[in-house]
Amino acid sequence: MNRARLEASLRETFGPEPGSLRVVVRQAMDLAESGQYADDTGTELTVAELVEHLGDAPDERLVDRWNWWVGSLELAYGGYAEFEVRRWQAE
């Protein structure tokens, strides 16, 4: 998956805040590079496919769309929770 093309497609399609875009791109790249999605579905994750899946999400914010989709993968196959976007707070 091409990082620059992914970033441009997500920006154009969903108009997210820069921080949200950055974290979703990072998680999407990690997912694609892990090979887990390809192993589970039999197809490589592409920019077009990802944008289509995120477009199906009921939420408006990009991070919520991402987590909704990753959650559906977790339910279907298991092992996707590590790709969710979570807020981290320092103690």
C-alpha positions, 0 to 999 in steps of 0.5 A: 500500500502506498502511504502517500496515496492512502493519505491523499485518498483519506484526506480527499474522501473524509476531510479528517483533522491532521492528527486523525489522518496521521494515526489512521494512516499509520495503523493502516500501513501497519495492518497492510504490512503485517499481512494479517488482512491478506491472510484472513481475506485472501486479498491484499489491502488496497487504498481503494478497498480501505476507503470503500470499507471506511465509507460504509461506517456509520460514524463521521470522524475518520478514527471512528470509521477506522475503529468500526471497520477494525472492530468488524474484522476483530469479530469476523477473524480475531486478532485485529484489536491491536490495530484499533486507535486508542487514546493514551494518557500518561500517568 
